[in-house]
Amino acid sequence: MSATLRMTEIFYSIQGESRSLGLPTVFVRLTGCPLRCQYCDTAYAFSGGELMSLKQILLQVASYKPRYVCVTGGEPLAQPNAIPLLQALCEAGYKVSLETSGALDVSTVDERVSRVVDVKTPDSAEVGRNLYSNLALLGQHDQVKFVICSRSDYEWARFKLDEYALADSVGEVLFSPSHAQLTPRQLAEWIVEDNLPVRFQMQLHKYLWNDEPGH
């Protein structure tokens, strides 16, 4: 329990996306990220933060009496001690998810964790950082997310959906419109028109709390 991590925030809110959309969840936001996606909404987590021990983190999480815990960032896996943190949260009995950019290896993540792996589209400005070998490691407990900025992003994501047979290999494939770049209605209409085997999602927290930190 001597390991430490640099933390931006720990807070209790409503899950705004992914399979557990709408469920009260504790968010454990780690500091730091090697990517710079053009639509990033958590740039405040790139630096700063506070060093906390695993014990301190677990005590703060437990104070909310949650069922669900989401470890996010930044990019959580940029800190090696994110791996023992995820394991410890699982051992504590929580249903744990990890939101990761898809640029770092997920093979050492505890198998009880639902890995939500982002596949960066061309318009993200970080498509070259995708670690595609991660996709072969995912199963029905895991999720893949595409943030769609444009029609060309959508067509690219459709190709990747087929190329890696994601609809069959993972539990959820999530298509999300980039906030303020593509209207939710437009993306929803494309998905319906093409009968895609994906889950359309919007970032609920942006509509509830206008994307304020701590929500």
trRosetta pair geometry for C-beta under 8 A, 3 or more apart (Angstrom, degrees):
i j d omega theta_ij theta_ji phi_ij phi_ji
1 53 6.7 56 157 164 80 113
1 54 5.1 -130 -151 71 65 115
1 55 4.8 57 175 -51 123 101
2 53 6.9 -60 -152 -141 27 113
2 54 7.8 12 39 20 14 108
3 53 7.0 121 80 -153 45 66
3 54 5.1 50 66 -31 92 115
3 81 4.4 168 172 -137 124 128
3 84 5.5 105 30 71 164 144
3 85 7.7 -128 104 -54 131 81
4 51 5.1 17 171 -174 130 98
4 52 6.5 158 -153 79 81 29
4 53 5.3 -51 -96 -93 76 53
4 54 7.6 -117 -88 -25 32 67
4 81 6.7 107 73 57 31 175
5 30 6.0 -68 167 -122 121 107
5 51 7.4 161 82 -146 27 57
5 52 6.1 -26 63 63 76 80
5 54 7.4 80 -4 -73 105 64
5 57 6.9 19 45 -52 120 145
5 79 5.4 90 -138 147 93 152
5 81 4.9 -144 -74 90 92 121
5 82 6.8 98 -118 -71 135 62
5 85 6.2 3 -36 -58 151 141
6 30 6.7 84 81 -166 66 77
6 31 4.2 -70 123 48 104 120
6 32 6.5 71 79 -15 127 114
6 49 4.3 91 166 105 91 138
6 50 7.1 153 -154 70 62 23
6 51 5.7 -36 -96 -88 66 61
6 52 7.9 126 -117 16 20 75
6 79 6.6 -163 33 -95 85 143
7 10 6.5 -15 -179 -36 136 94
7 28 7.3 -67 -132 -172 112 79
7 29 7.0 100 -166 81 73 60
7 30 6.2 -64 -109 -112 54 50
7 31 6.3 137 -171 -17 3 98
7 49 5.4 164 76 -168 29 109
7 50 5.5 -33 62 63 87 77
7 51 7.6 128 14 -116 82 12
7 52 4.9 -3 2 13 131 123
7 57 6.9 172 -73 -96 145 107
8 29 4.5 -59 64 112 108 106
8 30 6.7 76 4 145 93 10
8 31 4.7 135 -51 -75 88 81
8 44 7.0 119 -160 118 132 85
8 45 4.3 -55 -65 -120 165 88
8 48 7.1 76 -112 88 81 95
8 49 4.7 -67 -75 -97 55 99
8 73 7.8 109 8 -149 131 52
8 74 6.7 156 -16 -13 135 122
9 27 7.4 21 104 102 94 101
9 29 4.8 16 55 48 78 120
9 45 7.9 -92 12 -95 94 104
9 213 6.9 151 -28 176 165 101
9 214 6.3 -114 -178 -89 152 67
10 26 6.7 8 -176 180 88 101
10 27 7.0 -179 -147 89 45 57
10 28 5.3 2 -111 -110 91 64
10 29 7.1 -161 -75 22 44 74
10 57 6.9 170 -76 -143 147 74
10 60 5.1 85 95 125 155 132
10 61 6.6 -100 -168 -72 134 71
11 26 7.3 176 93 -151 28 63
11 27 5.5 -8 60 54 76 99
11 29 7.8 2 16 -2 93 113
11 214 4.9 162 -100 -153 165 62
11 215 7.3 -75 125 -68 145 28
12 24 6.8 15 179 -177 95 95
12 25 7.4 177 -149 91 58 33
12 26 5.2 -33 -95 -97 74 71
12 27 7.7 177 -89 14 24 75
12 64 4.4 170 -75 -139 135 142
12 66 6.6 -159 -120 -74 106 117
13 16 7.9 -14 125 -34 119 95
13 24 7.5 -166 111 -144 21 61
13 25 6.6 -27 70 64 62 76
13 27 6.3 -11 31 -5 106 118
13 205 6.8 46 147 -113 137 122
13 209 7.9 -63 -149 -10 132 152
13 214 7.6 143 -59 148 129 50
13 215 5.0 138 -122 -152 146 49
14 22 6.2 -19 -175 -145 108 32
14 23 7.2 145 -153 72 65 23
14 24 6.2 -47 -97 -93 58 50
14 25 7.1 77 -158 21 18 89
14 204 6.7 -79 116 109 115 127
14 205 6.7 173 77 -85 88 86
14 208 6.7 49 53 27 132 173
15 18 6.5 -73 169 54 122 101
15 20 4.7 20 85 109 170 93
15 21 5.7 -130 108 -114 100 25
15 22 6.4 -34 66 26 86 23
15 23 5.0 9 20 55 121 74
15 24 7.7 -145 -10 -82 83 2
15 25 4.3 63 -56 0 96 141
15 68 6.8 -48 -44 118 131 147
15 70 6.6 128 -109 -35 105 142
15 204 7.8 62 111 50 47 127
16 21 7.0 -8 158 -132 16 77
16 203 5.0 36 144 -172 122 64
16 204 4.0 -155 -145 54 72 80
16 205 3.3 -75 -74 -14 145 94
16 206 7.0 104 -171 -6 146 69
16 208 7.5 -137 -103 20 108 119
17 21 5.9 -9 -139 -93 15 96
17 145 7.7 60 148 -120 129 140
17 174 7.1 92 173 -174 104 150
17 176 6.5 3 -138 -95 136 143
17 201 5.2 99 -142 151 88 138
17 202 7.7 -134 -95 98 94 27
17 203 5.4 -35 -53 -109 118 63
17 204 6.8 -179 -55 9 59 86
17 205 7.9 -74 -18 5 84 99
18 21 6.2 170 65 -51 48 76
18 70 8.0 150 39 -114 152 132
18 97 6.5 115 143 179 160 162
18 99 7.6 -116 -56 -87 142 102
18 114 8.0 125 173 122 131 128
18 116 5.3 -55 -112 -106 130 145
18 143 5.9 124 -146 90 94 169
18 145 7.4 -61 -90 -72 81 126
18 172 7.3 121 -162 87 62 151
18 174 6.6 -64 -105 -69 49 158
18 201 7.4 63 -39 -139 24 170
19 97 7.9 178 46 -97 100 143
19 114 6.9 -89 39 170 133 155
19 143 5.9 -151 -25 -71 107 140
19 171 6.8 -5 -77 119 146 122
19 172 5.1 -170 -71 -18 102 154
20 23 4.5 -67 175 32 92 129
20 25 6.5 98 126 -71 132 134
20 68 5.6 154 -176 -145 154 154
20 70 7.8 -159 66 -68 137 114
20 95 7.6 152 -92 117 144 126
20 97 6.6 -147 11 -24 133 146
21 201 6.6 -152 -77 -136 143 118
21 204 6.3 120 -160 -13 98 136
22 204 6.8 86 -72 -10 67 177
23 67 7.5 -84 171 76 119 112
23 68 5.4 71 122 7 125 155
24 66 6.8 -145 124 -131 93 89
24 67 7.4 82 80 33 90 95
24 68 7.0 144 93 41 52 108
25 66 6.6 73 -146 -159 31 134
25 68 4.2 -54 -109 100 86 111
25 69 6.7 157 -168 -99 82 20
25 70 5.3 37 162 -8 132 108
26 61 5.2 124 133 -142 159 82
26 64 5.1 146 -82 64 119 150
26 66 4.3 -125 -15 -28 107 161
26 68 7.2 169 23 95 67 58
26 69 4.9 -19 67 -112 98 76
26 70 7.3 178 87 26 48 68
26 94 8.0 -64 42 -142 116 148
27 69 7.9 164 -85 -161 23 57
27 70 5.1 -20 -109 69 69 101
27 72 5.9 -28 -162 25 98 120
28 57 6.5 59 -139 -167 130 115
28 61 6.6 -25 -70 -83 117 117
28 69 6.4 22 -9 -178 112 102
28 70 7.1 -179 25 88 72 48
28 71 4.8 -24 70 -109 108 67
28 72 7.1 139 73 25 53 67
28 85 7.4 -160 132 162 152 132
28 89 7.8 -133 2 -81 153 145
29 42 7.4 -140 -155 -161 130 138
29 45 5.8 -100 162 -112 115 138
29 72 5.3 -27 -104 80 71 88
29 73 6.2 132 -162 -110 69 25
29 74 6.7 117 179 20 80 98
30 45 7.5 84 94 -177 40 120
30 49 7.7 25 -173 -128 44 154
30 71 7.0 28 -17 -177 109 89
30 72 7.3 -175 19 92 77 35
30 73 4.9 -36 65 -98 85 88
30 74 5.2 -105 92 74 73 133
30 75 7.7 -63 85 85 113 31
30 76 4.6 110 29 -113 137 68
30 78 7.7 174 121 53 127 91
30 79 5.6 -129 -177 15 141 135
30 82 6.3 -48 -58 -91 165 113
31 45 5.6 -146 -119 -173 54 73
31 46 7.6 17 -170 111 75 11
31 47 6.7 56 -178 -149 113 12
31 48 6.4 -138 -136 75 138 56
31 49 3.2 -94 -51 -36 149 151
31 73 7.4 173 -79 -146 5 87
31 74 5.6 141 -162 -52 16 159
31 79 7.9 71 62 -48 65 134
32 45 7.4 -80 4 147 26 79
32 46 6.7 55 -115 -166 31 38
32 47 7.1 66 -85 -86 65 44
32 49 7.6 -66 -25 -1 82 147
32 73 7.0 -60 70 -158 54 123
32 74 5.1 65 64 -154 38 136
32 75 6.7 -70 111 50 71 79
32 78 5.0 -132 116 96 112 139
32 79 6.6 114 56 -48 132 97
33 36 7.8 138 110 -69 107 51
33 40 7.9 166 92 -134 158 144
33 42 8.0 101 -21 95 148 104
33 45 6.9 65 -18 104 113 96
33 46 5.8 -75 35 -111 94 69
33 73 5.6 139 -74 138 104 126
33 74 4.2 -157 -49 -150 97 63
33 75 4.2 115 -122 -4 77 94
33 78 6.4 -167 -107 -15 34 151
33 101 7.1 115 -154 -43 107 141
34 75 6.3 -50 19 34 75 151
34 78 5.9 164 -19 -105 96 129
34 103 6.8 -136 74 108 112 146
34 104 8.0 110 32 -55 128 112
34 129 7.8 169 106 -142 102 140
35 40 7.9 160 111 -77 93 130
35 75 6.5 104 15 -50 100 133
35 101 5.3 166 2 -152 148 159
35 103 5.9 164 -57 -12 121 156
35 120 7.6 -151 -150 -82 146 147
35 126 4.9 44 -156 -137 111 158
35 129 5.7 -170 -101 82 109 174
36 40 6.9 -86 -161 -14 45 142
36 125 7.0 -53 100 105 77 122
36 126 6.8 157 60 -70 49 120
37 40 4.7 124 68 -54 88 89
37 101 7.9 -164 -36 -134 123 114
37 120 6.7 -139 -101 -128 113 114
37 124 4.7 -43 -140 -177 99 95
37 125 6.2 147 -142 55 42 93
37 126 5.1 -74 -85 5 72 129
37 147 7.9 64 -179 63 146 146
38 123 7.4 -86 45 156 130 66
38 124 6.4 176 23 -175 86 36
38 125 4.4 97 -31 0 104 131
39 124 6.8 -78 19 -128 102 67
39 147 6.6 -154 71 143 144 141
39 149 6.8 -160 -43 -91 140 116
39 178 4.8 -94 -119 -154 164 117
39 179 7.1 140 -174 43 117 77
39 181 6.5 -77 -101 -13 128 141
40 43 5.4 103 112 -59 118 82
41 179 7.1 38 -66 39 137 136
41 206 7.9 -69 -151 -88 165 114
41 211 5.8 -90 -174 -158 130 131
42 45 4.6 -5 156 16 102 119
42 72 8.0 -152 -91 141 174 112
42 73 7.0 142 112 123 145 50
42 74 6.6 -106 122 -30 125 49
43 46 5.5 -14 -170 -19 57 117
44 48 7.8 -38 174 42 68 133
44 213 6.3 -42 65 -89 157 135
45 49 7.4 54 -149 -65 64 111
45 73 5.8 167 135 172 141 59
45 74 4.2 -119 134 -38 118 92
46 74 6.8 160 -88 -97 35 91
52 56 4.4 -124 -171 86 96 128
52 57 5.2 113 124 -56 126 87
52 60 7.9 -38 -167 3 150 137
53 56 4.6 100 53 4 78 100
53 57 7.1 -143 94 -3 43 85
54 57 5.7 -57 -149 37 33 111
54 58 6.2 29 157 -17 68 109
54 81 7.4 -127 -65 173 102 118
54 84 6.5 -58 -95 119 144 111
54 85 6.1 -151 -118 -96 95 74
54 88 5.8 120 -174 -6 121 172
55 58 5.9 -58 -146 39 28 109
55 59 6.3 29 156 -20 64 108
56 59 5.9 -56 -148 36 29 111
56 60 6.4 25 157 -16 64 107
57 60 6.0 -60 -151 37 29 107
57 61 6.3 28 154 -17 66 108
57 85 6.5 -22 98 -135 158 112
58 61 5.7 -53 -144 38 32 112
58 62 6.1 33 156 -21 65 109
58 88 6.0 -86 -79 143 127 124
58 89 7.4 -156 -106 -85 88 65
58 92 6.4 179 -149 -69 110 148
59 62 5.7 -56 -145 37 29 112
59 63 6.7 41 153 -35 61 99
60 63 5.7 -43 -155 15 34 118
60 64 7.9 29 153 -14 57 97
61 64 6.5 -64 -174 28 39 106
61 66 6.8 -72 178 26 81 120
61 69 6.1 19 -156 -113 131 132
61 89 7.0 -62 137 -116 171 100
61 92 7.7 96 99 101 129 165
61 94 7.5 -57 156 -53 130 155
62 65 7.2 36 179 -74 51 46
62 92 7.1 -116 -80 -169 102 141
66 69 5.9 117 99 -66 139 78
66 94 6.4 33 97 -124 97 118
67 94 6.8 146 172 -139 28 71
67 95 6.1 15 149 19 77 106
68 94 6.7 122 -128 -175 16 96
68 95 5.0 -35 -105 72 69 100
68 96 7.8 162 -160 -84 55 30
68 97 7.4 7 -172 2 98 103
69 89 5.2 -121 83 -169 151 134
69 94 4.4 29 3 153 114 150
69 95 7.3 155 23 75 69 48
69 96 5.1 -18 71 -108 97 75
69 97 7.5 179 92 28 50 65
70 96 7.7 157 -89 -160 31 54
70 97 4.9 -16 -113 68 77 99
70 98 7.7 166 -161 -86 60 22
70 99 6.3 33 178 -16 105 107
71 76 5.1 73 144 -111 101 160
71 82 6.7 137 161 -159 140 102
71 85 6.6 130 -117 115 146 119
71 86 6.0 -97 10 -88 159 88
71 89 7.2 -167 -47 4 118 161
71 96 6.9 18 -7 -172 103 101
71 97 7.3 -169 27 92 69 49
71 98 5.1 -16 66 -110 101 71
71 99 7.2 -168 90 24 51 72
71 113 8.0 -35 29 -144 120 130
72 76 6.4 -124 -160 -43 8 114
72 98 7.7 165 -75 -160 52 44
72 99 4.2 13 -110 48 90 120
73 76 4.8 -152 -45 -44 111 61
73 78 7.3 94 -127 20 161 110
73 99 7.2 -151 18 89 73 95
73 100 7.9 55 13 -108 118 52
73 101 8.0 -55 60 -33 128 98
74 78 6.9 -97 162 31 107 128
75 78 4.5 81 92 -20 103 111
75 100 6.5 65 -152 -145 78 68
75 101 5.0 -39 -108 -7 112 119
75 103 7.1 -43 -133 51 148 111
75 104 6.6 116 168 0 125 131
76 79 6.6 -68 -178 37 48 96
76 82 4.4 129 159 -135 91 148
76 98 6.3 -115 57 -156 148 97
76 99 7.3 107 -5 67 119 63
76 100 6.3 -84 43 -91 96 86
77 82 5.5 -119 -96 69 40 148
77 83 7.8 60 -126 -56 77 81
77 98 7.8 66 -50 176 99 130
77 100 5.6 33 -7 -127 120 124
77 104 4.2 -176 103 95 130 142
77 105 7.5 -166 169 62 144 53
77 106 7.1 -94 -84 -91 156 65
77 109 7.8 -66 -94 -69 118 109
78 82 7.8 74 47 -14 44 138
78 104 6.7 -153 -67 -53 59 157
79 82 4.9 109 78 -31 88 97
80 83 6.6 -36 176 11 55 108
81 84 5.7 -44 -159 41 66 104
81 85 6.1 74 142 -26 75 102
82 85 5.3 -57 -148 38 36 118
82 86 6.3 40 155 -23 69 102
83 86 6.0 -52 -150 32 28 109
83 87 6.7 26 153 -15 61 107
83 108 5.4 -20 -124 123 136 112
83 109 6.7 -125 -121 -97 80 50
83 110 7.6 138 -166 -29 69 83
84 87 5.4 -54 -146 39 38 114
84 88 6.1 41 156 -23 70 105
85 88 5.8 -57 -148 36 29 110
85 89 6.5 29 155 -19 64 105
86 89 5.9 -54 -149 34 31 110
86 90 6.6 31 153 -17 63 105
86 96 6.2 142 -156 150 76 146
86 98 6.2 -10 -110 -73 132 123
86 109 6.0 -35 108 -150 165 81
86 110 5.1 -169 123 15 106 113
86 113 5.2 -16 -177 -70 122 146
87 90 5.7 -57 -154 36 33 111
87 91 6.3 33 151 -20 67 107
87 110 4.7 151 -90 -63 70 134
88 91 5.5 -52 -146 36 34 114
88 92 6.5 36 152 -23 64 104
89 92 5.6 -53 -152 32 33 114
89 94 5.2 -52 171 51 87 125
89 96 4.7 111 113 -94 120 137
90 93 7.9 79 172 -47 34 15
90 94 7.0 -96 -96 59 30 75
90 96 5.4 -87 -72 12 75 139
90 110 5.2 -136 -6 129 154 155
90 112 4.3 110 -141 81 137 137
90 113 6.5 -93 -65 -57 122 80
95 114 7.7 17 171 -2 86 116
96 110 7.7 34 79 75 139 124
96 112 6.7 63 45 116 109 93
96 113 4.9 -53 102 -112 105 79
96 114 7.2 170 97 21 52 75
97 113 6.7 130 -120 -172 24 78
97 114 4.4 -32 -108 70 82 100
97 115 7.7 173 -159 -80 66 16
97 116 5.8 36 176 -17 111 112
98 106 7.7 158 97 -136 140 112
98 109 6.1 -104 15 -146 163 143
98 113 5.2 35 -14 166 111 129
98 114 7.2 177 20 84 69 50
98 115 5.2 -18 61 -115 108 60
98 116 6.4 -174 85 26 51 76
99 116 4.9 -21 -103 72 61 118
99 118 7.5 45 -176 -32 78 105
100 103 8.0 -141 160 31 90 64
100 104 6.7 -103 -174 54 122 97
100 106 6.3 159 70 -87 162 114
100 115 6.6 -27 22 -163 122 90
100 116 6.9 145 22 76 69 62
100 117 5.8 -20 72 -109 97 61
100 118 6.8 -150 98 13 47 87
101 104 7.0 69 57 8 96 88
101 118 5.2 -47 -147 55 35 120
101 120 7.1 14 179 -52 87 112
101 126 7.7 -48 -177 126 123 146
101 129 7.1 -20 140 120 122 128
102 117 4.6 93 -88 180 94 88
102 118 4.8 -129 -9 72 113 60
102 119 5.6 175 -143 -84 177 43
102 120 6.5 -164 66 -16 124 84
102 129 7.7 113 92 114 81 88
102 130 5.6 -12 126 -132 116 70
102 131 6.1 -169 158 39 64 80
102 134 5.9 -155 -150 57 73 154
103 120 7.6 25 -60 -14 97 130
103 126 7.5 -58 -72 160 131 120
103 129 4.1 -20 -111 155 120 106
103 130 6.8 -80 -91 -95 65 22
103 131 5.7 111 -154 -14 27 101
104 131 6.7 159 -26 2 7 149
105 108 7.0 55 120 6 105 92
105 131 6.6 -104 -72 146 53 160
105 133 7.8 -18 -112 88 82 112
105 134 6.9 -169 -131 -85 40 95
106 109 5.0 -28 -174 1 76 125
106 115 5.3 83 -173 -146 144 151
106 117 6.5 -84 -35 -88 157 120
106 134 5.1 71 19 -140 110 110
106 137 6.0 171 80 91 99 142
106 138 7.8 29 87 -71 142 85
107 134 7.9 -131 -45 -116 75 68
107 137 5.5 -116 -92 -126 75 154
109 113 5.2 -89 161 61 108 136
109 115 5.8 108 91 -81 157 119
110 113 4.9 95 73 -11 86 105
111 141 7.6 83 174 63 70 157
114 141 5.4 -128 -104 157 75 81
114 142 5.9 168 -161 -104 62 44
114 143 6.4 38 166 -3 103 100
114 171 7.6 -58 -143 41 109 146
115 138 6.4 -124 75 -112 120 97
115 141 7.8 68 18 107 76 88
115 142 4.5 -11 57 -128 85 110
115 143 7.2 -168 93 37 49 64
116 142 7.4 -173 -73 -168 36 71
116 143 4.5 -8 -112 72 72 110
116 144 7.8 175 -160 -85 51 18
116 145 5.9 32 174 -18 93 120
116 174 7.8 3 -154 16 103 141
117 134 5.7 178 -145 134 151 133
117 135 7.3 -165 102 -87 152 64
117 138 6.5 -109 10 -76 138 138
117 142 6.9 19 -3 173 105 118
117 143 7.1 169 22 90 66 55
117 144 5.4 -26 69 -110 91 67
117 145 7.0 175 84 21 38 79
118 144 7.9 136 -103 -165 16 57
118 145 5.0 -36 -103 72 63 102
118 146 7.7 130 -158 -90 64 29
118 147 6.9 -1 -151 -9 111 101
119 130 6.0 38 -151 -124 69 126
119 135 7.8 32 -85 -77 119 117
119 144 6.0 22 -18 -176 111 104
119 145 7.1 175 17 77 72 46
119 146 5.5 -27 64 -88 99 79
119 157 7.4 132 92 -122 122 86
119 160 6.1 172 151 142 154 157
120 124 4.4 -117 -166 66 91 154
120 126 4.6 -79 -168 91 157 88
120 127 5.0 -157 112 -95 99 45
120 129 6.1 42 25 59 153 94
120 130 5.4 -147 39 -63 93 95
120 147 7.9 -12 -124 41 50 99
121 124 5.1 118 57 -18 67 102
121 127 6.2 -45 137 -88 19 106
121 146 6.1 77 -54 -164 110 93
121 147 6.5 -131 8 73 115 65
121 148 6.5 94 -39 -107 165 47
121 149 6.4 -174 87 11 136 97
121 153 4.1 48 168 -146 147 102
121 156 5.8 124 -147 85 91 132
121 157 6.1 -40 -98 -59 115 99
122 127 4.8 -11 -94 -43 44 151
122 152 6.8 -55 60 125 132 109
122 153 6.3 -145 46 -96 84 74
122 156 5.8 165 -4 -55 107 172
123 149 3.7 -126 104 59 142 138
123 150 5.4 128 -53 11 158 110
123 152 7.1 120 -42 79 114 102
123 153 4.8 -65 15 -68 119 121
123 178 7.5 -110 109 -18 122 156
123 181 7.8 162 142 161 138 149
124 127 6.1 129 51 -53 102 72
124 147 6.6 94 -88 73 112 110
124 149 7.0 179 -61 -21 56 131
126 129 4.7 -24 172 17 93 123
127 130 6.2 -21 -174 -14 51 112
131 134 5.0 78 100 -19 96 108
132 135 5.7 -29 -172 7 61 115
132 164 7.6 -145 -164 -84 101 133
133 136 6.1 -47 -167 27 51 110
133 137 7.4 49 142 -20 68 106
134 137 5.6 -65 -163 32 45 115
134 138 7.0 47 148 -34 74 102
135 138 5.9 -48 -157 15 39 116
135 144 7.1 33 -120 -97 93 137
135 164 4.9 -40 152 -161 149 147
135 166 7.1 -71 -159 -94 119 97
135 169 7.5 70 166 102 86 145
138 142 4.0 -115 -156 80 98 149
138 144 6.8 98 131 -55 174 101
138 169 6.4 87 89 134 92 102
138 170 4.9 -5 133 -94 124 106
139 142 5.7 97 52 10 49 104
139 169 7.2 -88 -117 170 37 69
139 170 6.9 121 126 -112 10 54
139 171 7.5 41 120 -35 53 89
140 170 6.8 157 -100 -165 31 29
140 171 4.5 87 -177 -74 51 86
141 171 6.0 87 -68 -32 3 135
142 170 5.2 -75 87 -142 87 101
142 171 6.0 148 58 13 36 101
143 170 6.2 131 -110 161 24 124
143 171 5.9 -56 -74 68 70 95
143 172 4.2 -9 -119 64 98 100
143 173 7.5 177 -161 -82 68 26
143 174 6.1 34 175 -14 113 114
144 166 5.5 -74 44 -160 151 134
144 170 5.3 112 -9 60 102 169
144 172 7.4 -172 32 96 59 60
144 173 5.3 -12 67 -117 99 70
144 174 6.9 -175 92 24 46 78
145 174 4.3 -19 -109 70 75 114
145 176 6.4 2 -168 3 102 118
146 153 7.6 160 167 161 110 99
146 157 4.2 90 -171 -129 163 133
146 160 7.5 147 -87 68 133 132
146 173 7.6 15 0 178 103 88
146 174 7.0 177 27 91 62 61
146 175 5.4 -12 66 -111 103 64
146 176 7.1 170 86 27 52 72
147 176 5.2 -32 -109 76 63 100
147 177 7.8 36 -163 150 65 10
147 178 5.3 80 164 -77 99 83
148 153 4.7 156 -149 112 66 121
148 154 5.1 50 -151 -75 131 76
148 157 6.1 -74 -90 -8 102 151
148 175 5.9 17 -19 -170 127 90
148 176 6.7 165 15 77 82 41
148 177 5.7 -47 69 -107 93 47
148 178 6.4 -135 83 -14 39 85
148 182 5.8 -59 111 53 87 163
148 187 5.7 133 76 -115 138 126
149 153 4.8 109 43 -23 72 157
149 178 4.3 10 -95 9 72 145
149 181 4.7 -31 -148 129 79 143
149 182 5.9 175 -161 -24 26 117
150 153 4.8 107 51 4 70 101
150 154 7.1 -125 101 -5 43 87
150 181 7.3 -69 -55 153 72 108
150 182 6.5 -151 -72 -74 33 119
151 154 5.4 -51 -151 33 36 116
151 155 6.5 34 153 -17 67 102
151 190 7.7 -179 -121 -97 77 147
152 155 5.8 -50 -146 36 35 109
152 156 6.3 38 152 -20 64 106
153 156 5.6 -58 -150 38 31 114
153 157 6.2 30 153 -20 67 107
153 182 8.0 -114 55 -46 132 151
154 157 5.7 -55 -147 36 29 110
154 158 6.5 35 152 -22 63 103
154 175 7.8 55 -124 -156 83 129
154 187 7.1 -166 -95 -124 125 81
154 190 5.6 -23 -170 145 154 161
155 158 5.5 -48 -149 31 34 116
155 159 6.7 37 151 -21 63 101
156 159 5.7 -54 -156 31 33 113
156 160 6.6 27 150 -14 66 105
157 160 5.7 -54 -147 39 36 109
157 161 6.3 48 150 -29 66 102
157 175 6.6 118 138 -113 152 104
158 161 5.5 -48 -150 28 31 119
158 162 6.8 21 155 -9 62 104
158 194 7.0 -60 -115 156 135 161
158 196 6.9 -105 -112 -106 93 127
159 162 6.1 -64 -157 41 31 103
159 163 5.9 32 151 -25 69 112
160 163 5.3 -50 -133 37 34 115
160 164 6.1 2 175 9 68 109
160 166 7.3 30 131 -18 78 133
161 164 7.3 -82 -151 50 13 84
161 166 5.2 -89 -142 38 57 115
161 167 6.5 46 -178 -32 99 95
161 173 6.3 80 -123 -172 104 158
161 196 7.1 -4 151 -156 172 111
161 197 7.8 156 177 59 129 85
161 198 6.9 -75 -118 -63 142 118
162 165 7.1 18 -167 -75 33 48
164 169 7.0 -85 146 32 85 143
165 168 4.9 -32 162 41 99 112
165 169 5.5 92 104 -21 88 110
166 169 5.8 -71 -130 46 34 100
166 170 5.6 -17 -170 21 77 111
166 173 5.0 96 126 -87 118 128
167 170 7.9 -54 -107 49 10 78
167 173 5.8 -62 -86 -3 63 137
167 197 3.9 58 -136 95 141 129
167 198 7.2 -93 -93 -67 100 64
170 173 6.4 108 74 -62 117 76
172 199 5.5 -25 -163 10 103 134
173 197 7.0 71 42 108 127 74
173 198 4.4 -77 99 -119 103 85
173 199 6.7 150 76 16 51 78
174 198 6.9 150 -103 -177 11 97
174 199 5.3 -31 -103 71 63 98
174 201 5.2 -17 -159 12 104 129
175 187 6.3 -170 137 175 112 121
175 191 6.2 172 66 -83 149 127
175 196 7.3 43 -18 106 148 147
175 198 4.8 59 -13 139 110 142
175 199 7.2 169 22 78 73 44
175 200 5.7 -35 71 -105 96 55
175 201 7.1 146 70 23 45 75
176 187 7.9 40 174 147 15 167
176 200 7.8 128 -88 -166 46 51
176 201 5.0 -36 -89 77 92 89
176 202 6.9 141 -144 -102 86 27
176 203 6.7 68 -166 -45 130 84
177 181 7.3 -170 168 71 84 78
177 182 4.2 -133 -155 89 102 99
177 183 6.6 -55 -170 104 162 15
177 184 5.1 -143 21 -88 143 53
177 186 7.3 102 -107 62 138 90
177 187 4.4 -151 -68 -13 105 145
177 202 6.9 -10 37 -107 98 76
178 181 3.9 -8 96 49 111 125
178 182 5.5 79 44 18 78 98
179 203 6.2 -52 -61 33 121 129
179 206 5.7 -141 -113 -143 146 170
179 211 7.7 133 136 -64 171 140
182 186 5.9 -115 -180 71 85 124
182 187 5.8 78 138 -48 121 108
183 186 4.5 93 64 0 91 103
183 187 7.3 -167 90 -2 51 83
184 187 6.0 -61 -152 40 34 107
184 188 6.0 34 154 -21 70 110
184 200 7.8 104 -167 172 88 116
184 202 5.0 -7 -111 -88 137 120
185 188 5.6 -57 -145 38 30 113
185 189 6.3 31 157 -21 66 106
186 189 5.9 -56 -150 34 29 110
186 190 6.7 30 153 -18 63 104
187 190 5.7 -53 -151 34 34 111
187 191 6.4 34 153 -20 67 105
187 200 6.6 148 120 -136 103 110
188 191 5.8 -55 -150 35 32 112
188 192 6.4 27 155 -15 66 108
188 200 5.2 64 -104 -149 78 162
189 192 5.8 -56 -145 40 32 108
189 193 6.0 35 156 -24 66 109
190 193 5.7 -56 -144 36 28 114
190 194 6.2 4 164 2 65 112
191 194 6.5 -73 -147 50 23 94
191 196 4.9 -84 -149 39 73 115
191 198 6.2 -105 -138 64 120 107
191 200 5.4 -154 30 -66 167 113
192 195 7.2 23 -173 -74 33 47
202 206 7.7 -106 159 48 90 113
202 207 7.1 37 133 -20 124 128
203 206 4.5 60 100 -2 107 114
203 207 7.6 149 95 -8 64 85
203 211 7.8 39 123 -86 132 96
204 207 6.0 -67 -161 40 42 105
204 208 6.1 31 150 -15 77 112
205 208 5.6 -58 -137 43 36 108
205 209 5.7 -28 -177 37 74 105
205 211 6.8 94 119 -92 91 50
205 215 5.5 162 -165 132 112 91
206 209 7.5 -75 -118 61 14 65
206 210 6.7 33 -169 -132 53 20
206 211 4.7 11 -116 -56 76 92
208 215 7.1 -148 96 167 105 131
209 212 4.8 -95 154 29 104 99
209 215 3.8 -48 87 127 169 163
211 215 7.7 -172 -152 75 15 109
212 215 5.1 55 72 18 86 123
